[in-house]
Amino acid sequence: MQIIRTSDRGAFKRCRRSWDLGSKIRQNYVIKGPVPKPLDFGTAIHRGMESWYNPLQWEWDRELRKTLSVAAFLECQREQKARYLAEMPDMDEELRKDFNERTELGTGMLQHYFHWSANMDQFIPKMVEIEFEVPIPGLEGTYAEGAVYQGRVDALMEDLKGRYWIWDHKTTARMDPTAHLELDEQCGSYAWALQLMLGIPIEGVVYNELYKGVPGPPTVLKNGNFSKSKSQDTSYELYFQALMERFEYIPDEYADILETFRLKGNEYFRRTQVHRSSEELRTQGERIRLEALDMLDPNIRIYPNPTKFNCQNCMFRTPCIAMNDGSDVKWILAENYKVRTDDNDRPPVSPE
């Protein structure tokens, strides 16, 4: 049985050579040793969110759920650190500092999210961290017959109208425009796969974004006054609280900046709903079928697609250059790469 994964689709369309070297259905290479950025912040946040939206705990005491969610995040951080130290016993000071900063940041982000979501969570969690594997229709009688599509969905939610939505949690260093989400292939394929697997209509996707930052009190300047910068990491509530603690009223000189933060609202979290029609999901499945036929073609043509974006963080940059200039590619692969043995052997995470 051939397994097409969500990562395969993107890698194949981005660069066939990189896909051929790294895909589990091809040569399946990964860099030897711990990958760069081994302490995967996004994975740990996902673990915390998985606990927070666990359907079995949804009706539990809110403070207990907060404790369990933060504990899940911290446990994931510890697991990542242990895996790194198993291969690299000496963690350098920079990485140790990065780990500690990420731990503090993630704990603060989750606590802030719990407070924000109290009035936002108008739905019922049904499933979290859903592994799916569905047969790809339309491959009967071809060389790709029996191929399946595999992946993982962060959560399935039911809204107050009884409609089902898949959720995708994202941590981000900036809140980009959302127009591209209507064309998002990854989550579009998740909606198609879950509808096929569960036999229920999927209304669409909710992108649940968490900004990598935690608001604090307004910055205090050297002269003792509060900063009036609009870009500082604070919020209306915290700015108001700081003013009341110092003055017990709102001085006129701070009225404008306080109103600015009130109008901005909470910029640390964003939820974007994208509806997916039945026709969109049908054509999504058809694209997956066509891509499976291309990827599994016994006469597939492999060639690179060099671009600045594709190449700058590619884990196969060195062997790719060797293929181009005639160097000893076999030696490079033997010295610096290994065949992936489990899901912990994964490519480095690209920076935002």
N, C-alpha and C positions, 0 to 999 in steps of 0.2 A: 504493500500500500504506500503510495506516495502522498506526503503531507505538504500542502502549500500553507505557509504561515503568512501572517500579515506583514512580517518583516521582509519576506521574500518578494512580495509585490512591489514594495517601494524600492528595494535594492535592485531588483531586476530592471525596472524602468529607469533607475538613476544611472547605473553602470553595469553592464553585463559582466565585465571582467571582475570587478569587485564582488559581485553577486556569485559568480562561479567559484571564486576562491573561498568565500566565507559561508555560503548557504549550506544548511544541513543536508539538502538534497543534491549538493554538488561535492566540492572538495572538503568543505567543513573545517577550514583552518581558523585558528584563533591565535593571537599573540601569546608567546610563552610568558609565564610569570604573571603577577598581578597586573590587571589592566590599569591604565591611568584613571584617576578619580575613583578609587575602589569603594569609597564610602558614599554610596549612591543615595543622595538626599531624597530624590523623588520617590524611590522605592520605599524608604522609611516613612515618608509622609503618607504614601498609599496604605502602608500597614496600619497607621493610625486611623485613617479614614475608614478602612475596612472594619475596624473595631467599632468606630463611632456609629456607622450605619448598619451594623450587624442586626438583621431582623429579629433574632432571638433576644437581643438586648434592648430593642427600641423602646419598650415600655418601662425599662428599669429607671431607677433614680438617676437624674441627670448628672449629679456630681459624681456618682459611681462610674457612669459611662465616660465622663471626662478623664477620670483616673485611669481607667482601663485603656483608653485610647492613647494617652500619653505614654503609658507603660508599654504598649505595643510598638509605638514609635521608637522608644529607647531600646527595647529589646532588639529590634531590627538593626539599629545603629551598632549595638554590641556584636551582633552576628557578623556584620560587615567588617568590623574592626578585627574580629577573631580570624576571619577568612584571610584578611590581608596579612596579619601577623604570622599565620601558618606558613606563608610563602616568603614573607619578608620580615624576619624577627625584629629588625631594628626599624621602628617607625621614626622618620626624621621629624625634627621639631616643627617644620612648616606644616607637615601633614597632621601632626598631633594637634596643632593649633587650629587647623581647618576642621578637624573632627569635633573639637570642643565648641567651635563657633557654630557649626551646623547643628549640633545637639541643642545649644541654647536657642538658636533661631527657630528650629523646628518646634520645640516646646512652646515658644512664644506664639508662633503662627497658629498652632492648633488651639491654644487657649483663647486667642483672639477670634478664631473661627467659631468656636463653640458659642461665644457670646453673640457674635453676629448672626449665626444661623438660628438662634432661638425663635426669631420671628419670621424666618425665611423658609423653614423646612415644612412646607405645606404638602406633604406626600407621605406615602408609606413605603419603606424599604422592603423589597421582596427577596432579592438575592444580592450577594456581594462576591467579587472576585470569581466570576463565572467562567469556567473553562468550557470552550465549545469545540466541537469537532463535527462538521457536517459534510455529507457527500456533495460533491460539486455536480449539479445536474447537467445533462447534455453531453456527457463524455462517453456514453455507451458506444461500443464498437470502435473506439479510437485507441491509440497507444496510451492515452491518459486515463483510460477507464479505471474506476475505483479510487481515483484521487479524492482527497478530502481537504477541506479548508479548516484551519485550526487557529485558535487565538484565545484571548482572555478579555473579558469586559469588566470594568471596575464595579458597576452596580446596575441593577434593574429596579426602577422605582415606579410606583403607581400613584398618579396624581388624584386630586379630589374628585375628578370627573370619571375615574376608573380607567384612564388611559395609561399605557405603559411607555416608559422612556428608558433608554440606556443612558448611563452617566459616565462621563470621562473626566477624572480628576487630573488637573495639571498644576504644577508649580512653575512659576514664570518670574523672570527678572524684569519684565515689562509687559504691560497690557497692550498688545497689538490690536489693530483694527480686526473686526470679526467677519468681514465680507467673504473671506476665503473659506469659512467654515461650511458654507452651503455646498462647496465642492470637495469637502474633506472625504477622501477615499477610505481612510482607515476606519473611522467611526461609521461611515456609511455601510461598509462591509460588515461591521459588528451588528448593525441593525438588521441587515439582511440575514445574517447567520443565526441570530437569536430568534427571529421570527420563524425561520425554517426549523430550528431545533425544538423550540418550545410550543410551536403551533398557536401563537397568540399574535395579534396585530401590534406592531411597534410603531408608536406615533412619531418618534424621532429621537434626537440626541440632545442631552443637556451637557454643555461644557462647563465644568465647575472649576474655575481658575482661582488659584491662591498665589498672591504676590509674595515674593521672597523678601519680606520685611515685616517688622512689628512696630506699630505706633507707640510712641512714648510721650512724655510731657513735652511742651514746647521748649526749644533750645534757649538756654539762658546766656545772654551776651556778657561780655566783660564788664559792662557798666551796670549789670544787674537786671536790665530790662529783658523781656521775652522777645525772641526773634519774631519778625513779621514776614519771614520768608514763606512763600506759598509751597515750596518744594520740600520742606522739612517733614520728617516721618512722625507726624502727630495726627490727631483727629479733633473734630469739633468737641467731642465729649471731654477729651483730655485737656484741651486748651481751656475750655470753660472751667473745668475743675481746678486747674492751676491758678487761674485768675481769681476764683472764689476763695481759694486757700490763702492767697496772698492779700487780696484787697477786700474780700467779702462782697464785692460788687464788680461790675464790668466797666472799667475806665473807658472814656470816650476814645482814647487813642488806640484801643484794641478792638473797637467795635467792627471796623472794616475787615480785619484779618479773621476775626471770629466768624463773621458772616460768610467770608470766602470758604472757610472750612465746612460750614454748615451746608452751603450750596453744593460743594463738591461731593458730599456724602462719603460713604466708605469706599475708598479706592483700592482696598487691599484684597477684595474678593469680587468676583463677577460670575454670573451665571447667564449663559446664552443658550436659548432654546432654538433648535433647528428642526423644523418638521421635515419628515421624509415621506413622500407619497408612495402609494403602492407601485406606481410606475417607476419611480426612482429606485425602489428596492429591486424591482424586476430587472431593470437595466444594470444595476449594480451586480447582480448575480451573473448576468450575461458577460460583463467585463471580466469577472473572476474566471469564468469558463474559458474565455479567449486567452487570458493570460496563462492559465494552466496549460492550454494546448501549446503555447509558445515555450514555456519553461520546460516542459517535459518532452518536447520534440527531440527524438533521437538524433536528428541532424541539425540541432540548434547551432547557430553561429555565435561565437563569443568574441567580442571586441570591446575596447574601452570607450568611455564617454568623458574625456577630460574637460573639466571646467574648473574655474576657481572655487566654486562652492563645493563641487563633488570631491575635489582632490585635497583640499587643505586639511581636512580631518580624517582622511581615509586611512584605515589601518593597513591597507595593502599598497600604500604609495611606493615603498621601496621595491617590492617584487614587480610592480607594474612598470617602473622605470627600467628595471633589469630586462623585462620582456621586450621593451622598446629598443634598448641599445645592445641587446645580445649578451648581456652578462649571465652569470651562472645562477639562474633562477632556482634550480633545485637545491643548491647549497644555501641560498638565502632562506628558503622556506624551511629547510631542515634545521638551520641554526636558530632561527628567530620565531618560528611558528610551530604549532602542534595541532593535531586533529582534536577538535572539541570532544570532550567526554561527558559533560553534563551542562545544565543550564547556568551554572556559576561561571563557566568559561564563556564570557560574552564580550562582544566588541566594546571598546571604550565609548562612554557617553559623550556625544558631541556637545560642546558648550553652547549656551543660548546666544 
